[in-house]
Amino acid sequence: MRKHAAWPWIRYGLGRLLQVTGLVVTLVAATAFFGTPSTIAMLRMMLAGVLLFLPGWLLARKDPRAG
């Protein structure tokens, strides 16, 4: 086994964690501000979710099982 075989899995796991966190933040923003006049606050919170999701997507694009 190679010495650095764990790093792809760590990168993949961190990417998936960021993706899920971003999705949860976006979901909470959509439900917490639904029907309220706080549109700017909702959009800022959704932007925070997107900014968490995108690096996670970039990190988790390559599945370590694929080689």
N, CA, C and O atoms as a CHARMM CRD file, in Angstrom:
* protein
*
  268
    1    1 MET  N      0.83900  -1.18000   0.00000 PROA 1      0.00000
    2    1 MET  CA     0.00000   0.00000   0.00000 PROA 1      0.00000
    3    1 MET  C      0.88400   1.24400   0.00000 PROA 1      0.00000
    4    1 MET  O      1.93600   1.27400   0.63900 PROA 1      0.00000
    5    2 ARG  N      0.45400   2.24000  -0.70600 PROA 2      0.00000
    6    2 ARG  CA     1.22900   3.47900  -0.76500 PROA 2      0.00000
    7    2 ARG  C      1.11700   4.26400   0.53100 PROA 2      0.00000
    8    2 ARG  O      0.16400   4.11400   1.29500 PROA 2      0.00000
    9    3 LYS  N      2.11200   5.10100   0.75400 PROA 3      0.00000
   10    3 LYS  CA     2.15200   5.88000   1.98500 PROA 3      0.00000
   11    3 LYS  C      1.04400   6.93500   2.03200 PROA 3      0.00000
   12    3 LYS  O      0.49200   7.20000   3.09900 PROA 3      0.00000
   13    4 HSD  N      0.71600   7.53400   0.89400 PROA 4      0.00000
   14    4 HSD  CA    -0.25900   8.63000   0.85900 PROA 4      0.00000
   15    4 HSD  C     -1.62100   8.17200   0.35400 PROA 4      0.00000
   16    4 HSD  O     -2.35700   8.97000  -0.22800 PROA 4      0.00000
   17    5 ALA  N     -1.96700   6.93100   0.55800 PROA 5      0.00000
   18    5 ALA  CA    -3.23300   6.40700   0.04400 PROA 5      0.00000
   19    5 ALA  C     -4.45000   6.98400   0.77900 PROA 5      0.00000
   20    5 ALA  O     -5.56100   6.93900   0.25300 PROA 5      0.00000
   21    6 ALA  N     -4.25600   7.51500   1.96700 PROA 6      0.00000
   22    6 ALA  CA    -5.38700   8.04400   2.73700 PROA 6      0.00000
   23    6 ALA  C     -5.78600   9.44500   2.29200 PROA 6      0.00000
   24    6 ALA  O     -6.93500   9.84100   2.48800 PROA 6      0.00000
   25    7 TRP  N     -4.85600  10.21800   1.69100 PROA 7      0.00000
   26    7 TRP  CA    -5.16700  11.60700   1.34000 PROA 7      0.00000
   27    7 TRP  C     -6.31600  11.75000   0.35500 PROA 7      0.00000
   28    7 TRP  O     -7.13000  12.65500   0.53500 PROA 7      0.00000
   29    8 PRO  N     -6.43700  10.91400  -0.67700 PROA 8      0.00000
   30    8 PRO  CA    -7.61100  11.05900  -1.55300 PROA 8      0.00000
   31    8 PRO  C     -8.92800  10.84700  -0.81100 PROA 8      0.00000
   32    8 PRO  O     -9.92500  11.50500  -1.10900 PROA 8      0.00000
   33    9 TRP  N     -8.93000   9.93200   0.15200 PROA 9      0.00000
   34    9 TRP  CA   -10.15000   9.68600   0.92500 PROA 9      0.00000
   35    9 TRP  C    -10.45700  10.85600   1.85600 PROA 9      0.00000
   36    9 TRP  O    -11.61900  11.21500   2.04600 PROA 9      0.00000
   37   10 ILE  N     -9.42100  11.44600   2.43100 PROA 10     0.00000
   38   10 ILE  CA    -9.62900  12.60500   3.30300 PROA 10     0.00000
   39   10 ILE  C    -10.17100  13.77900   2.49500 PROA 10     0.00000
   40   10 ILE  O    -11.10700  14.45400   2.92600 PROA 10     0.00000
   41   11 ARG  N     -9.58400  14.02200   1.32200 PROA 11     0.00000
   42   11 ARG  CA   -10.06100  15.09800   0.44800 PROA 11     0.00000
   43   11 ARG  C    -11.50600  14.85200   0.02300 PROA 11     0.00000
   44   11 ARG  O    -12.32700  15.76900   0.02600 PROA 11     0.00000
   45   12 TYR  N    -11.80900  13.60800  -0.34300 PROA 12     0.00000
   46   12 TYR  CA   -13.16600  13.25200  -0.76800 PROA 12     0.00000
   47   12 TYR  C    -14.16900  13.42800   0.37900 PROA 12     0.00000
   48   12 TYR  O    -15.25500  13.97400   0.18400 PROA 12     0.00000
   49   13 GLY  N    -13.79600  12.96300   1.57100 PROA 13     0.00000
   50   13 GLY  CA   -14.68900  13.10400   2.72400 PROA 13     0.00000
   51   13 GLY  C    -14.91600  14.55100   3.10900 PROA 13     0.00000
   52   13 GLY  O    -16.03600  14.94500   3.43200 PROA 13     0.00000
   53   14 LEU  N    -13.85000  15.34800   3.07500 PROA 14     0.00000
   54   14 LEU  CA   -13.99400  16.78200   3.37100 PROA 14     0.00000
   55   14 LEU  C    -14.88400  17.45600   2.33100 PROA 14     0.00000
   56   14 LEU  O    -15.70500  18.30700   2.67200 PROA 14     0.00000
   57   15 GLY  N    -14.72300  17.07800   1.07300 PROA 15     0.00000
   58   15 GLY  CA   -15.56500  17.63700   0.01900 PROA 15     0.00000
   59   15 GLY  C    -17.02800  17.31400   0.23100 PROA 15     0.00000
   60   15 GLY  O    -17.89200  18.18200   0.10700 PROA 15     0.00000
   61   16 ARG  N    -17.30600  16.04900   0.55600 PROA 16     0.00000
   62   16 ARG  CA   -18.69600  15.65600   0.80700 PROA 16     0.00000
   63   16 ARG  C    -19.26900  16.35900   2.02800 PROA 16     0.00000
   64   16 ARG  O    -20.43800  16.74500   2.03700 PROA 16     0.00000
   65   17 LEU  N    -18.44500  16.52500   3.06100 PROA 17     0.00000
   66   17 LEU  CA   -18.89800  17.23800   4.25900 PROA 17     0.00000
   67   17 LEU  C    -19.25300  18.68500   3.92200 PROA 17     0.00000
   68   17 LEU  O    -20.27600  19.19500   4.37900 PROA 17     0.00000
   69   18 LEU  N    -18.41600  19.34500   3.12700 PROA 18     0.00000
   70   18 LEU  CA   -18.71700  20.72200   2.72600 PROA 18     0.00000
   71   18 LEU  C    -19.97800  20.79100   1.86800 PROA 18     0.00000
   72   18 LEU  O    -20.76600  21.72700   1.99400 PROA 18     0.00000
   73   19 GLN  N    -20.16700  19.80800   1.00200 PROA 19     0.00000
   74   19 GLN  CA   -21.37200  19.78600   0.17300 PROA 19     0.00000
   75   19 GLN  C    -22.62400  19.66400   1.02800 PROA 19     0.00000
   76   19 GLN  O    -23.57900  20.42000   0.85000 PROA 19     0.00000
   77   20 VAL  N    -22.62100  18.72700   1.94300 PROA 20     0.00000
   78   20 VAL  CA   -23.79600  18.52400   2.79600 PROA 20     0.00000
   79   20 VAL  C    -24.04300  19.74400   3.67200 PROA 20     0.00000
   80   20 VAL  O    -25.18800  20.15600   3.85700 PROA 20     0.00000
   81   21 THR  N    -22.97800  20.32100   4.21100 PROA 21     0.00000
   82   21 THR  CA   -23.12600  21.52000   5.03700 PROA 21     0.00000
   83   21 THR  C    -23.71500  22.67200   4.23300 PROA 21     0.00000
   84   21 THR  O    -24.59600  23.38500   4.71300 PROA 21     0.00000
   85   22 GLY  N    -23.22800  22.85100   3.01300 PROA 22     0.00000
   86   22 GLY  CA   -23.77200  23.90100   2.15300 PROA 22     0.00000
   87   22 GLY  C    -25.24200  23.68400   1.82300 PROA 22     0.00000
   88   22 GLY  O    -26.03000  24.63000   1.80800 PROA 22     0.00000
   89   23 LEU  N    -25.60200  22.44200   1.56000 PROA 23     0.00000
   90   23 LEU  CA   -27.01000  22.14800   1.26900 PROA 23     0.00000
   91   23 LEU  C    -27.89500  22.39100   2.48200 PROA 23     0.00000
   92   23 LEU  O    -29.00400  22.90800   2.34700 PROA 23     0.00000
   93   24 VAL  N    -27.41500  22.02500   3.66200 PROA 24     0.00000
   94   24 VAL  CA   -28.19800  22.24400   4.88400 PROA 24     0.00000
   95   24 VAL  C    -28.35400  23.73400   5.15700 PROA 24     0.00000
   96   24 VAL  O    -29.44100  24.18200   5.52300 PROA 24     0.00000
   97   25 VAL  N    -27.29500  24.50100   4.98700 PROA 25     0.00000
   98   25 VAL  CA   -27.38500  25.95700   5.20500 PROA 25     0.00000
   99   25 VAL  C    -28.38200  26.57400   4.23200 PROA 25     0.00000
  100   25 VAL  O    -29.17600  27.43200   4.61800 PROA 25     0.00000
  101   26 THR  N    -28.34800  26.14700   2.98500 PROA 26     0.00000
  102   26 THR  CA   -29.28900  26.66700   1.99000 PROA 26     0.00000
  103   26 THR  C    -30.72100  26.27400   2.34000 PROA 26     0.00000
  104   26 THR  O    -31.63700  27.08700   2.21600 PROA 26     0.00000
  105   27 LEU  N    -30.91700  25.02800   2.77600 PROA 27     0.00000
  106   27 LEU  CA   -32.25900  24.56900   3.16000 PROA 27     0.00000
  107   27 LEU  C    -32.77700  25.34500   4.35700 PROA 27     0.00000
  108   27 LEU  O    -33.94200  25.74200   4.38300 PROA 27     0.00000
  109   28 VAL  N    -31.91800  25.56700   5.35300 PROA 28     0.00000
  110   28 VAL  CA   -32.33600  26.32600   6.52900 PROA 28     0.00000
  111   28 VAL  C    -32.68300  27.76100   6.14000 PROA 28     0.00000
  112   28 VAL  O    -33.65000  28.33000   6.64700 PROA 28     0.00000
  113   29 ALA  N    -31.89600  28.34100   5.24500 PROA 29     0.00000
  114   29 ALA  CA   -32.19300  29.71300   4.80000 PROA 29     0.00000
  115   29 ALA  C    -33.53800  29.77300   4.09400 PROA 29     0.00000
  116   29 ALA  O    -34.32000  30.69800   4.31100 PROA 29     0.00000
  117   30 ALA  N    -33.80200  28.78800   3.25600 PROA 30     0.00000
  118   30 ALA  CA   -35.06400  28.79600   2.51200 PROA 30     0.00000
  119   30 ALA  C    -36.26500  28.61700   3.43400 PROA 30     0.00000
  120   30 ALA  O    -37.31100  29.23000   3.22200 PROA 30     0.00000
  121   31 THR  N    -36.11400  27.77600   4.46100 PROA 31     0.00000
  122   31 THR  CA   -37.25800  27.53300   5.34800 PROA 31     0.00000
  123   31 THR  C    -37.37500  28.60000   6.43300 PROA 31     0.00000
  124   31 THR  O    -38.48800  28.96400   6.81200 PROA 31     0.00000
  125   32 ALA  N    -36.26300  29.10500   6.93600 PROA 32     0.00000
  126   32 ALA  CA   -36.32300  30.07400   8.03200 PROA 32     0.00000
  127   32 ALA  C    -36.86800  31.41800   7.57400 PROA 32     0.00000
  128   32 ALA  O    -37.54700  32.10800   8.33400 PROA 32     0.00000
  129   33 PHE  N    -36.57400  31.79100   6.34100 PROA 33     0.00000
  130   33 PHE  CA   -36.99200  33.10800   5.85900 PROA 33     0.00000
  131   33 PHE  C    -38.19500  33.04800   4.92900 PROA 33     0.00000
  132   33 PHE  O    -38.55500  34.05700   4.32300 PROA 33     0.00000
  133   34 PHE  N    -38.82100  31.88000   4.80600 PROA 34     0.00000
  134   34 PHE  CA   -39.96600  31.74600   3.90500 PROA 34     0.00000
  135   34 PHE  C    -41.13500  32.59800   4.41000 PROA 34     0.00000
  136   34 PHE  O    -41.56400  32.47200   5.55700 PROA 34     0.00000
  137   35 GLY  N    -41.62600  33.44500   3.55000 PROA 35     0.00000
  138   35 GLY  CA   -42.77600  34.27600   3.89000 PROA 35     0.00000
  139   35 GLY  C    -42.44800  35.50600   4.72200 PROA 35     0.00000
  140   35 GLY  O    -43.36100  36.20300   5.16500 PROA 35     0.00000
  141   36 THR  N    -41.18500  35.78800   4.94400 PROA 36     0.00000
  142   36 THR  CA   -40.81500  36.97800   5.71500 PROA 36     0.00000
  143   36 THR  C    -40.30400  38.05200   4.75700 PROA 36     0.00000
  144   36 THR  O    -39.91200  37.74100   3.63200 PROA 36     0.00000
  145   37 PRO  N    -40.30500  39.28800   5.18600 PROA 37     0.00000
  146   37 PRO  CA   -39.80100  40.35100   4.31100 PROA 37     0.00000
  147   37 PRO  C    -38.26600  40.44800   4.28600 PROA 37     0.00000
  148   37 PRO  O    -37.72600  41.37200   3.67900 PROA 37     0.00000
  149   38 SER  N    -37.57300  39.53300   4.91800 PROA 38     0.00000
  150   38 SER  CA   -36.10700  39.58400   5.01000 PROA 38     0.00000
  151   38 SER  C    -35.44600  38.90700   3.80800 PROA 38     0.00000
  152   38 SER  O    -34.72900  37.91900   3.96400 PROA 38     0.00000
  153   39 THR  N    -35.68600  39.43200   2.63500 PROA 39     0.00000
  154   39 THR  CA   -35.15600  38.81900   1.42500 PROA 39     0.00000
  155   39 THR  C    -33.63300  38.90400   1.36800 PROA 39     0.00000
  156   39 THR  O    -32.97200  37.94100   0.97800 PROA 39     0.00000
  157   40 ILE  N    -33.08000  40.03500   1.74800 PROA 40     0.00000
  158   40 ILE  CA   -31.62200  40.21000   1.69300 PROA 40     0.00000
  159   40 ILE  C    -30.92800  39.24300   2.64300 PROA 40     0.00000
  160   40 ILE  O    -29.90000  38.66500   2.28800 PROA 40     0.00000
  161   41 ALA  N    -31.47000  39.05800   3.84200 PROA 41     0.00000
  162   41 ALA  CA   -30.87700  38.12000   4.80100 PROA 41     0.00000
  163   41 ALA  C    -30.94200  36.69300   4.26900 PROA 41     0.00000
  164   41 ALA  O    -29.99500  35.92200   4.42400 PROA 41     0.00000
  165   42 MET  N    -32.06300  36.34400   3.64000 PROA 42     0.00000
  166   42 MET  CA   -32.20400  35.01300   3.06300 PROA 42     0.00000
  167   42 MET  C    -31.17800  34.80200   1.95600 PROA 42     0.00000
  168   42 MET  O    -30.54300  33.74900   1.88800 PROA 42     0.00000
  169   43 LEU  N    -31.01400  35.79200   1.09500 PROA 43     0.00000
  170   43 LEU  CA   -30.06000  35.65300  -0.00600 PROA 43     0.00000
  171   43 LEU  C    -28.62400  35.56800   0.49900 PROA 43     0.00000
  172   43 LEU  O    -27.81300  34.83700  -0.06800 PROA 43     0.00000
  173   44 ARG  N    -28.30600  36.29500   1.54100 PROA 44     0.00000
  174   44 ARG  CA   -26.95800  36.21600   2.11700 PROA 44     0.00000
  175   44 ARG  C    -26.68600  34.84100   2.70600 PROA 44     0.00000
  176   44 ARG  O    -25.60000  34.28500   2.53900 PROA 44     0.00000
  177   45 MET  N    -27.68500  34.29800   3.39700 PROA 45     0.00000
  178   45 MET  CA   -27.51200  32.97400   3.98200 PROA 45     0.00000
  179   45 MET  C    -27.42100  31.91200   2.89200 PROA 45     0.00000
  180   45 MET  O    -26.65100  30.95900   3.01700 PROA 45     0.00000
  181   46 MET  N    -28.19500  32.06700   1.83400 PROA 46     0.00000
  182   46 MET  CA   -28.10800  31.12900   0.71600 PROA 46     0.00000
  183   46 MET  C    -26.75600  31.24000   0.02000 PROA 46     0.00000
  184   46 MET  O    -26.19600  30.23300  -0.41200 PROA 46     0.00000
  185   47 LEU  N    -26.23400  32.44800  -0.08900 PROA 47     0.00000
  186   47 LEU  CA   -24.90300  32.62900  -0.66200 PROA 47     0.00000
  187   47 LEU  C    -23.84900  31.92400   0.19500 PROA 47     0.00000
  188   47 LEU  O    -22.91700  31.32000  -0.33600 PROA 47     0.00000
  189   48 ALA  N    -23.99600  32.00200   1.51000 PROA 48     0.00000
  190   48 ALA  CA   -23.06600  31.28700   2.39300 PROA 48     0.00000
  191   48 ALA  C    -23.14300  29.78400   2.14100 PROA 48     0.00000
  192   48 ALA  O    -22.11700  29.10400   2.14100 PROA 48     0.00000
  193   49 GLY  N    -24.34400  29.26200   1.92800 PROA 49     0.00000
  194   49 GLY  CA   -24.49700  27.84600   1.61500 PROA 49     0.00000
  195   49 GLY  C    -23.83900  27.47000   0.29900 PROA 49     0.00000
  196   49 GLY  O    -23.20300  26.42100   0.19300 PROA 49     0.00000
  197   50 VAL  N    -23.99000  28.31900  -0.69300 PROA 50     0.00000
  198   50 VAL  CA   -23.36700  28.06600  -1.99300 PROA 50     0.00000
  199   50 VAL  C    -21.84800  28.13000  -1.88100 PROA 50     0.00000
  200   50 VAL  O    -21.14000  27.32800  -2.49000 PROA 50     0.00000
  201   51 LEU  N    -21.35300  29.08700  -1.10100 PROA 51     0.00000
  202   51 LEU  CA   -19.90500  29.22000  -0.93500 PROA 51     0.00000
  203   51 LEU  C    -19.30100  28.05400  -0.15500 PROA 51     0.00000
  204   51 LEU  O    -18.10200  27.79500  -0.26800 PROA 51     0.00000
  205   52 LEU  N    -20.10200  27.35500   0.62300 PROA 52     0.00000
  206   52 LEU  CA   -19.63800  26.12400   1.26100 PROA 52     0.00000
  207   52 LEU  C    -19.73000  24.93900   0.29700 PROA 52     0.00000
  208   52 LEU  O    -18.86000  24.06800   0.27700 PROA 52     0.00000
  209   53 PHE  N    -20.79500  24.92400  -0.49700 PROA 53     0.00000
  210   53 PHE  CA   -21.03400  23.78900  -1.38400 PROA 53     0.00000
  211   53 PHE  C    -20.00600  23.70600  -2.51800 PROA 53     0.00000
  212   53 PHE  O    -19.51100  22.62100  -2.82200 PROA 53     0.00000
  213   54 LEU  N    -19.68500  24.82800  -3.13600 PROA 54     0.00000
  214   54 LEU  CA   -18.82000  24.80000  -4.32200 PROA 54     0.00000
  215   54 LEU  C    -17.41800  24.23700  -4.06900 PROA 54     0.00000
  216   54 LEU  O    -16.97000  23.39000  -4.84300 PROA 54     0.00000
  217   55 PRO  N    -16.70700  24.66700  -3.02200 PROA 55     0.00000
  218   55 PRO  CA   -15.40300  24.02100  -2.78900 PROA 55     0.00000
  219   55 PRO  C    -15.54200  22.53500  -2.48600 PROA 55     0.00000
  220   55 PRO  O    -14.67800  21.73900  -2.85400 PROA 55     0.00000
  221   56 GLY  N    -16.62900  22.16400  -1.81500 PROA 56     0.00000
  222   56 GLY  CA   -16.86700  20.74700  -1.55200 PROA 56     0.00000
  223   56 GLY  C    -17.06900  19.96800  -2.83000 PROA 56     0.00000
  224   56 GLY  O    -16.57900  18.84800  -2.97000 PROA 56     0.00000
  225   57 TRP  N    -17.78800  20.55900  -3.76000 PROA 57     0.00000
  226   57 TRP  CA   -18.01100  19.90000  -5.05400 PROA 57     0.00000
  227   57 TRP  C    -16.68800  19.75000  -5.80200 PROA 57     0.00000
  228   57 TRP  O    -16.42700  18.71200  -6.41100 PROA 57     0.00000
  229   58 LEU  N    -15.86200  20.78400  -5.75500 PROA 58     0.00000
  230   58 LEU  CA   -14.56700  20.70800  -6.42900 PROA 58     0.00000
  231   58 LEU  C    -13.66200  19.65300  -5.79300 PROA 58     0.00000
  232   58 LEU  O    -12.94300  18.94800  -6.50100 PROA 58     0.00000
  233   59 LEU  N    -13.69100  19.54100  -4.47000 PROA 59     0.00000
  234   59 LEU  CA   -12.85400  18.55200  -3.79300 PROA 59     0.00000
  235   59 LEU  C    -13.33500  17.12100  -4.01300 PROA 59     0.00000
  236   59 LEU  O    -12.51900  16.20300  -4.09100 PROA 59     0.00000
  237   60 ALA  N    -14.63200  16.92200  -4.11200 PROA 60     0.00000
  238   60 ALA  CA   -15.19300  15.56800  -4.17100 PROA 60     0.00000
  239   60 ALA  C    -15.49700  15.11200  -5.59300 PROA 60     0.00000
  240   60 ALA  O    -16.14400  14.08000  -5.77000 PROA 60     0.00000
  241   61 ARG  N    -15.05600  15.84300  -6.60400 PROA 61     0.00000
  242   61 ARG  CA   -15.34800  15.43700  -7.97500 PROA 61     0.00000
  243   61 ARG  C    -14.73200  14.10200  -8.32200 PROA 61     0.00000
  244   61 ARG  O    -15.35200  13.30400  -9.02500 PROA 61     0.00000
  245   62 LYS  N    -13.52000  13.83600  -7.84300 PROA 62     0.00000
  246   62 LYS  CA   -12.84100  12.59300  -8.17800 PROA 62     0.00000
  247   62 LYS  C    -13.05400  11.57800  -7.05400 PROA 62     0.00000
  248   62 LYS  O    -12.59100  11.76700  -5.92900 PROA 62     0.00000
  249   63 ASP  N    -13.75200  10.51800  -7.37800 PROA 63     0.00000
  250   63 ASP  CA   -14.01000   9.45200  -6.42200 PROA 63     0.00000
  251   63 ASP  C    -12.74800   8.60700  -6.24600 PROA 63     0.00000
  252   63 ASP  O    -12.21000   8.11100  -7.23600 PROA 63     0.00000
  253   64 PRO  N    -12.26000   8.42900  -5.01200 PROA 64     0.00000
  254   64 PRO  CA   -11.03400   7.64800  -4.80900 PROA 64     0.00000
  255   64 PRO  C    -11.16400   6.18400  -5.22300 PROA 64     0.00000
  256   64 PRO  O    -10.16100   5.53100  -5.51100 PROA 64     0.00000
  257   65 ARG  N    -12.38100   5.67100  -5.25500 PROA 65     0.00000
  258   65 ARG  CA   -12.57400   4.27300  -5.66400 PROA 65     0.00000
  259   65 ARG  C    -12.29400   4.08000  -7.15000 PROA 65     0.00000
  260   65 ARG  O    -11.99400   2.96900  -7.58700 PROA 65     0.00000
  261   66 ALA  N    -12.39200   5.16100  -7.93200 PROA 66     0.00000
  262   66 ALA  CA   -12.18900   5.05800  -9.37300 PROA 66     0.00000
  263   66 ALA  C    -10.70700   4.91200  -9.73700 PROA 66     0.00000
  264   66 ALA  O    -10.37500   4.51100 -10.85300 PROA 66     0.00000
  265   67 GLY  N     -9.84200   5.23100  -8.81600 PROA 67     0.00000
  266   67 GLY  CA    -8.42500   5.03100  -9.06300 PROA 67     0.00000
  267   67 GLY  C     -7.63700   6.20300  -9.33100 PROA 67     0.00000
  268   67 GLY  O     -6.43000   6.09900  -9.54800 PROA 67     0.00000
